[in-house]
């Protein structure tokens, strides 16, 4: 049964045109919230959301989109920093330009959006920021050096922001998904030599034996964003099928 815990609250979701962002935008709408989706291609946003074009690597684009969202929604209470891109390879496989780009989207994008939204969040009585981080922040994964470095930065940034803004009534948390069944992961699988074997390996890596669903991550984001979680700040919530915390014996 769906509750209306976000009734009267206004949220922006970056990268809300597909995958985890889309599922989160829809979940917030289903629970009574008003939502603006900020995406380089907002055409995939839910029908009831306001879709706004936004490039998180461009400060003017971010500022314009956040101000437009606030004008259309009547303010902002919740920011979901979900926009992100991936990268594969060891520390020597990605050139400087790719390192800069992935940090620009995954880390500096959160900085730009949060910075633009903070004056609006300070006027809210239920302000929350939720950053989409990753299991890659806390577990050493092969062929993910650049991606992991950005997500480690996101987790540290989340904790620092939580400390900086707790006395302003702004809660800051992050969610750490395991490998999620999203269009981005599907593209990675499609590029593998044996997509079926690669998917089986990713599923086997998680103790539950399956990929995390976008809806499961969206549910966790809603928990962290909800005014019912008013005592939760500076928290890293794993949604990873037990990947970080469990050490299971092989099945006999």
Beta strands, then each sheet from edge to edge (+ up, - down):
strand 1: 10-14
strand 2: 34-39
strand 3: 50-53
strand 4: 78-81
strand 5: 127-132
strand 6: 170-177
strand 7: 236-239
sheet 1: 3+ 2+ 1+ 4+ 5+ 6+ 7+
end
